[in-house]
Each structure stands twice: as structure tokens, then as C-alpha cells.
Amino acid sequence: MAREEFEKLYEACYMKVFSYVMTLAGDRSLAEEVTQEAFFRACAKQDSFRGGSDEVTWVCAIARNLFLDERRRQARHTAVPEDLPDAAGSIEKLIADKDSSFRIHLALHALEEPFREVFELRIFGELSFREVGQIFGKTENWARVTYHRARLKLQERMEIQ
């Protein structure tokens, strides 16, 4: 990939990668830092890109790994609050309500990987199951099953029937 091609990739994909990292981090400055580092590493290792996936997916995978490394370094754990609402309906409908949305984000933050990230990519990142599967190096069906299990786990935590 020539410098001009990489600059085009950066200009075309920066917001997609940044939005993806923002869904992971929830912190603008961390998302910006991870996104910049992901593009830096992609540029440095552009010869290792085999073309087996979309370039955006490749950079997102790099960003995901960088974010997870940073998260491990920080080693923070957040407990699920006990006062989560007892609501009826689907998780997607509750996201529209700000208070419920905040509580869902708290429960989602405590959800183990890869369930949390798959749910965030699908709902907040608005990625297709195929794209989610590519980011993880898995199949589209794996992404569907993992998303479904994440929804069930969230519903359990939110005490939704």
C-alpha cells in the first residue's frame, strides 16, 4: 500500500474506526488515542495486510487489540448495580430511555467478552453480523449466536422476562 493509498484509507475510514473504538471505550480521548495508534500500526505493518478482509475491518481489528491491551493495563473492574430496573420489552426499546440506557450501559460494561463487544458493535456500531465476525476472525453465524447470547445475558441482568 503506497503512502497516497494509505492517506486515502485514513481519510475514508477514520470516522468508522473512531466510532467503533468510541463504542468500546466510551471515552473520547482514549478513543482518539487508540484510533491514532491503530492507524500508525496499520501504516507500519501495511505489508502484512493480506487482503482477506476489508481494510476498515483490518484497522478495526488492530484498534480492538490495542483497546483490549489498554484495558488490561488499567485492570479496572466495575460491579453491576443492584438497582437495575424491572422493565418489560426488549433491550433495544429500553435504549431509547436515557435512565434505562445508562443502566443498560452499566450492565453492558460488566458483561464478559466477547459478548459485550459483539453487542456494542451490532447495536451502537451498527455493523452487520458479517462485519462483526470479520473483526473477530470468526464466521457470520458465530457473530449471530454470540449477539443472541449477549442479549440473553443482558436481559437476565436487567431482570427482563
C-alpha positions in Angstrom: 0.0 0.0 0.0 1.6 3.3 -1.1 1.6 6.4 1.1 -1.1 8.0 -1.1 -3.3 4.9 -0.8 -2.8 4.9 3.0 -3.7 8.5 3.2 -6.9 7.8 1.3 -7.7 4.9 3.6 -7.1 7.2 6.6 -9.4 9.9 5.3 -12.1 7.5 4.2 -12.1 5.3 7.3 -11.0 7.4 10.3 -14.5 8.1 11.5 -15.6 4.5 11.1 -12.7 3.3 13.2 -13.0 6.1 15.7 -16.8 5.4 16.1 -16.0 1.7 16.6 -13.4 2.5 19.3 -15.7 5.0 20.9 -18.3 2.3 21.4 -15.6 0.2 23.1 -14.1 2.9 25.2 -16.9 5.3 25.9 -14.1 7.9 26.4 -13.4 10.4 23.6 -9.7 11.0 24.4 -9.0 7.3 24.8 -10.8 6.5 21.6 -8.8 9.2 19.7 -5.6 7.8 21.1 -6.4 4.2 20.3 -7.6 5.2 16.8 -4.4 7.1 16.0 -2.2 4.3 17.3 -4.2 1.8 15.2 -3.6 3.8 12.0 0.0 4.2 12.9 0.4 0.4 13.4 -1.5 -0.3 10.2 0.8 2.0 8.3 3.9 0.4 9.9 2.6 -3.1 9.1 0.8 -2.5 5.8 2.9 -5.2 4.2 1.3 -7.8 6.5 -2.2 -6.9 5.2 -3.2 -9.9 3.1 -6.4 -8.6 1.7 -8.5 -11.4 3.2 -10.9 -8.8 4.7 -11.9 -5.2 4.1 -9.2 -2.6 5.0 -11.6 -1.0 7.5 -12.1 -4.3 9.2 -8.3 -4.8 9.4 -7.8 -1.4 11.1 -10.7 -2.0 13.4 -9.2 -5.4 14.5 -5.9 -3.6 15.2 -7.8 -0.9 17.2 -9.7 -3.6 19.1 -6.5 -5.3 20.1 -4.9 -2.0 21.2 -8.0 -1.2 23.2 -8.0 -4.6 24.9 -4.3 -4.2 25.7 -5.0 -0.8 27.3 -8.0 -2.2 29.2 -5.8 -5.0 30.6 -3.2 -2.4 31.7 -5.8 -0.4 33.5 -7.3 -3.5 35.1 -10.4 -1.8 36.3 -13.5 -3.8 37.3 -17.0 -2.3 37.6 -19.7 -4.1 39.6 -23.2 -4.3 38.3 -25.5 -2.1 40.3 -28.3 -3.8 42.3 -31.0 -1.2 41.5 -31.4 -2.1 37.8 -35.0 -1.5 36.6 -37.5 -4.3 36.3 -38.8 -3.5 32.8 -40.8 -5.3 30.2 -39.9 -5.3 26.5 -36.8 -5.7 24.5 -33.4 -4.4 25.3 -33.4 -2.3 22.1 -36.6 -0.4 23.1 -35.1 0.4 26.5 -32.1 2.1 25.0 -34.3 5.0 23.9 -35.0 5.8 27.6 -32.0 7.7 29.0 -32.2 6.4 32.5 -32.6 2.8 31.3 -29.9 3.4 28.7 -27.5 4.4 31.4 -28.3 1.3 33.5 -28.0 -0.9 30.4 -24.6 0.6 29.7 -23.6 -0.2 33.3 -24.8 -3.8 32.9 -23.2 -4.0 29.5 -19.9 -2.7 30.9 -19.8 -5.6 33.3 -20.7 -8.2 30.6 -17.8 -10.5 29.8 -16.0 -10.6 26.5 -16.8 -11.3 23.6 -20.5 -10.8 24.4 -20.1 -7.1 25.4 -18.1 -6.1 22.3 -20.3 -8.1 19.9 -23.4 -6.4 21.3 -21.8 -3.0 21.1 -20.6 -3.5 17.6 -24.1 -4.6 16.4 -26.2 -2.1 18.3 -24.0 1.0 18.7 -21.6 0.4 15.9 -24.4 -0.6 13.5 -22.2 -3.3 11.9 -23.6 -6.3 10.1 -23.0 -9.8 11.5 -20.6 -10.4 8.7 -18.5 -7.4 9.7 -18.6 -8.3 13.4 -17.5 -11.8 12.5 -14.6 -10.5 10.4 -13.4 -8.3 13.2 -13.1 -11.3 15.5 -11.8 -13.6 12.7 -14.9 -15.7 13.0 -18.0 -16.6 10.9 -21.1 -14.6 10.5 -23.0 -17.3 12.3 -20.7 -17.1 15.3 -21.4 -13.4 15.4 -25.2 -14.0 15.3 -25.0 -16.6 18.1 -22.8 -14.5 20.3 -25.0 -11.5 19.8 -28.1 -13.5 20.8 -26.3 -14.9 23.9 -25.3 -11.3 24.8 -28.9 -10.1 24.6 -30.0 -13.0 26.8 -27.3 -12.3 29.4 -28.2 -8.6 29.4 -31.9 -9.4 29.7 -31.0 -11.6 32.7 -29.1 -8.9 34.3 -31.8 -6.4 33.7 -34.4 -8.9 35.0 -36.5 -8.7 31.9 -38.9 -11.5 31.3 
